[in-house]
Amino acid sequence: MPIARSPADLPDRDTVLSMSGLQFMQAILAGELAGPPIAQGMNFLLHAIGPGRAEFHGTPGFDHLNPVGGVHGGWYGTVLDSCMACAVMTTVPKGSVYTTLEYKINIVRAIPPGTAVIATGLVDHAGRSTGVASGRIEGTDGTLYATGSTTCLIMQIAKP
């Protein structure tokens, strides 16, 4: 999956609105559209996508540590926001977009730096104007590291 390196690499408004959210996410996974630049800096990538579901794989490293050597809570939040919101995106109809309204995370144990994890977002509700999803970060051995929940706003974009 290529990552956007400049604003010119990101899809334009017409491209985004010409697809359903699921088609958009599938195009990113297939490498037809560039992935978000934040994925490189945070060291995680979209791994699987389906209706109401998004899975990312990532590994926090030294660049993601707080001053006392633990993985920064912002890393957990960014990865969970991504998997949960992208799961909601798969439910968004053509001509619409979404944005995160709020999210909450619960860190249940520290991820050891250098540990590969899987973040999975699942849609709990997809309506006309809001989507609600939950998420989990787990190790490849099934160890639970964090959970989360989100509410996203779904917006129909008027044609110019």
Salt bridges, closest charged atoms under 4 A:
GLU55 OE1 - ARG53 NH2 2.87
GLU55 OE2 - HIS57 NE2 2.65
GLU138 OE2 - ARG136 NH2 3.08
